[in-house]
């Protein structure tokens, strides 16, 4: 039992051909944007790294009103 497939209408072929390139370009653009965001995250980690921030003086716990009993 074989079934013959119907030929694809030319309008569908043209639509598929017209949408292929924008779809591929969109995938490439999303990949590039993801890479740029990843690099931006790494740069922000370096910016907020502890050795570049000043050490803040904190009062002792007893002076802050908390006593351990």
C-alpha positions in Angstrom: 0.0 0.0 0.0 1.9 3.0 -1.2 0.6 6.5 -1.0 1.6 9.2 -3.4 2.3 12.6 -1.8 0.6 15.6 -3.3 2.9 18.1 -4.9 3.7 21.1 -2.8 1.9 24.3 -4.0 4.3 26.9 -5.4 3.0 29.5 -2.9 4.2 27.3 0.0 7.6 26.8 -1.6 8.0 30.5 -2.2 7.0 31.3 1.4 9.4 28.7 2.8 12.2 30.0 0.6 11.5 33.6 1.6 11.5 32.7 5.4 14.6 30.5 5.5 17.2 33.2 5.4 15.6 35.5 8.0 15.2 32.4 10.3 18.9 31.5 10.0 20.0 35.1 10.5 17.8 35.3 13.6 19.5 32.2 15.0 22.9 33.6 14.3 22.0 36.9 15.9 20.6 35.2 19.0 23.8 33.2 19.4 25.9 36.3 19.1 23.7 38.2 21.5 24.0 35.3 24.0 27.8 35.4 23.7 27.9 39.1 24.3 25.6 38.8 27.4 27.9 36.1 28.7 30.9 38.3 28.3 29.2 41.2 29.9 28.4 39.0 32.9 32.1 38.0 33.2 33.1 41.7 33.0 30.6 42.7 35.7 32.0 39.9 37.9 35.5 41.3 37.5 34.2 44.8 38.3 32.6 43.7 41.6 35.4 41.4 42.7 36.3 41.7 46.3 39.9 42.8 45.8 38.8 46.0 44.0 36.2 47.1 46.6 37.2 48.9 49.8 36.9 47.0 53.1 34.1 48.5 55.1 34.7 48.9 58.8 31.9 47.1 60.7 31.2 47.7 64.4 31.6 44.8 66.8 28.4 42.8 67.5 28.3 43.9 71.1 28.4 47.6 70.1 25.5 46.9 67.7 23.2 45.9 70.6 23.5 42.2 70.2 24.9 40.2 73.1 25.5 36.5 73.1 24.3 34.9 76.3 
